[in-house]
Amino acid sequence: MNPYFLFIIGLVTLVIGAELLVRGSSRLAASFGVPPLVIGLTIVAIGTASPEIAVSVQAATSGQADLTLGNVLGSNIFNILFILGFTALISPIVIAEQLIRKEAPLMLGISVLVFLMAFDSNLGIIDGTLLLFGFITYIVFAIQQSRKENKKVQQEYADAFGEKQPRSQKNIFINILLILIGLGLLVQGSTWLVDSAIDIAKILGVSELVIGLTIVAVGTSLPEVATSVIAALKGESDIAVGNAVGSNIFNLLGVLGLGAIVSPGGINVAEKVLTFDLPVMVFVALVTLPVFYIDNRISRLEGGLLLAYYVMYVTYIMIRSTQSAVLPFMALFVAMFVPVTFFILVIIAFRSKRTKRG
């Protein structure tokens, strides 16, 4: 079968599987009285990240660790730069105080931790176990924090995930069936996606890492795109931003952790990943702090800036894969543009807060 067609089929299967998994598990949880906020922060967040989990585990167990690493790094960069950027262009996003004080710094801290773990050019079973333990700890933390959320945030999640579900044997059976079908589609879709991605990389003459950082990462992030855009259109900005930030934390702790554990010999980290892609992921996490801090919102201008970053990043890695003669000039441009932009954001943030106090 044509690898491009197989890739699309695999992607569609993944998205449908994720949707069935989220629908079945969230309805099952609701029928047992689980609060909507907990459902949104845990079950739905994990469900929307399930394509990344399925693809990364399939790639890791098949010995394609570059796809696992590329999928996680590419998804995290895409979630912040593209999803939040695009969502802010639709409607400026108001940032909840908890995201500024807790989740965004936590995402940055975990990004730095993964960067440090990768310094020996390998993410092994010990690294994976630590990350997976952190994932479980984060889930417990999210549930505890949900009890302290203000009424506005709780109402947003109630509107989105608070559909009443009667606890009948028929409903329980149907929801369990949806979960099982969703899991089956995720497994099959991830197999098709990984196999076709390897073939596409060979056809295009690029590495599996590049395919993982781009089309695989974008494809597996489609549930997050849908969730964030729909939330933004409904004015549920807490869900839109929380979905992207929470997904990044899940990717690093859960997806990468699990991938490092099941991958034979661990996940090898190439030098170009260590010197560019990982630092970019850390920078993307870092740039959220001044962006979120400025007026506690992401304006359309800032959204456009995030999108420009993403276009620049994808352009650079595609040029890097072809070893083009313009690569040194592109690298110099990126090296100058990134710190200058971040410095400007920091200045705007402090001026904004000073103006409010005045």
Buried (B, 14 or more C-beta within 10 A) or exposed (E): EEBEEBBBBBBBBBBBBBBBBBBBBBBBBBBEEBBBBBBBBBBBBBBBBBBBBBBBBBBBBBEBBBBBBBBBBBBBBBBBBBBBBBBBBBBBBBBBEBBBEBBBBBBBEBBBBBBEBBEEEBBBEEBBEBBBEBBEEBBEBBBEBBEEBEEEBBBBBBBBBBEEBEEEEEBBEBBEEBBEBBBBBBBBBBBBBBBBBBBBBEEBEBBBBBBBBBBBBBBBBBBBBBBBBBBBEBBBBBBBBBBBBBBBBBBBBBBBBBBBBBBEEBBBBBEBBBEBBBBBBBBBBBBBBBBBBBBBBBBBEBBBBBBBBBEBBBEBBBBBBEEEEEBEEBBEEBEEEBEEBBEEBBEBBEEBEEEEEE
